Amino acid sequence: MSPAQTMTGIRIFTVALTAVMLASIVIAMSTGDFGSEGSWLLDHPWGRMTLVDLYVGIAIFVAWVWIREPRRWTIVVWIPVFVVLGNAGTALYASIAAFTCDSPRAFLLGRRA
């Protein structure tokens, strides 16, 4: 598979994941009550585990962004997006990164490639 074909696959994959995550957020916000349902998460071990899993994943993703981005202010701007939007934010970042690169190496390493 050529780098161009690989990047096309990465772009389709990241955009699809971004769409799924953002649609899920919109549906949850329009049908649920985070005030009461959010407290349920904190009251149950698996709810707390889910939050730990989310934030560990965000920390790992921030490490990837740290490696990719030469400008530290870019990282500072993205961290709140990741925390507020969770994996919708990480998928959005990955989608943008995929469209600004022309090879899998550049996608993974950014300008350090």
C-alpha positions in Angstrom: 0.0 0.0 0.0 1.4 3.4 -0.9 1.8 6.3 1.6 -1.0 8.1 -0.3 -3.4 5.2 0.0 -2.5 4.8 3.7 -3.2 8.5 4.3 -6.5 8.2 2.5 -7.4 5.4 4.9 -6.2 7.3 7.9 -8.3 10.4 6.8 -11.5 8.3 6.3 -11.0 6.5 9.6 -10.3 9.7 11.7 -13.2 11.7 10.1 -15.6 8.8 10.7 -14.6 8.5 14.3 -14.9 12.2 14.8 -18.4 12.1 13.3 -19.4 9.2 15.5 -18.1 10.8 18.6 -19.7 14.3 17.9 -23.0 12.7 17.0 -23.0 10.7 20.2 -22.3 13.8 22.2 -25.2 15.7 20.5 -27.6 12.7 21.1 -26.5 12.4 24.7 -26.9 16.1 25.3 -30.4 16.2 23.7 -31.8 13.1 25.4 -30.0 12.9 28.7 -29.5 14.9 31.9 -25.8 15.1 32.7 -26.4 16.7 36.0 -28.2 13.6 37.4 -26.7 11.0 35.2 -23.1 12.3 35.6 -23.3 11.8 39.3 -24.3 8.2 38.7 -20.8 7.7 37.1 -19.1 8.9 40.3 -21.3 6.7 42.5 -20.4 3.4 40.8 -17.0 1.7 40.5 -17.3 1.0 36.8 -18.4 4.6 36.2 -15.2 5.8 38.0 -13.2 3.3 36.1 -14.6 4.6 32.8 -13.5 8.1 33.8 -10.0 6.9 34.8 -9.8 5.1 31.4 -10.8 8.3 29.6 -8.3 10.5 31.3 -5.4 8.0 31.0 -6.2 7.8 27.3 -6.2 11.6 27.1 -2.8 11.8 28.9 -1.4 9.3 26.4 -2.8 11.3 23.5 -1.4 14.6 25.0 2.0 12.8 24.9 1.6 12.1 21.2 0.6 15.7 20.6 3.7 16.8 22.6 5.9 14.8 20.2 4.1 16.0 17.1 3.8 19.7 17.8 6.8 21.9 17.7 4.9 24.9 19.1 4.0 24.3 22.8 1.1 26.8 22.7 -0.7 24.5 20.3 -0.6 21.8 23.0 -1.9 24.2 25.6 -4.8 25.1 23.3 -5.7 21.4 22.6 -5.6 20.1 26.2 -8.9 21.7 27.3 -10.5 20.5 24.1 -9.5 16.9 24.9 -10.6 17.2 28.5 -14.1 18.7 27.6 -14.8 16.7 24.5 -12.9 13.5 25.5 -12.2 11.2 22.5 -14.3 13.4 20.2 -11.6 16.0 20.8 -8.8 13.5 20.2 -10.5 12.3 17.0 -10.9 15.9 15.8 -7.2 16.5 16.4 -6.3 13.3 14.6 -8.5 14.2 11.6 -6.9 17.7 11.3 -3.5 16.1 11.6 -4.3 13.6 8.9 -5.3 16.3 6.5 -2.2 18.4 7.1 0.2 15.5 6.3 1.2 13.6 3.2 2.6 10.5 4.8 2.0 8.1 7.7 5.4 9.1 9.2 4.4 12.8 9.1 1.0 12.0 10.6 2.7 10.2 13.5 5.6 12.6 14.1 4.3 15.9 12.7 7.0 18.4 11.7 9.6 16.3 13.5 9.3 13.6 10.8 
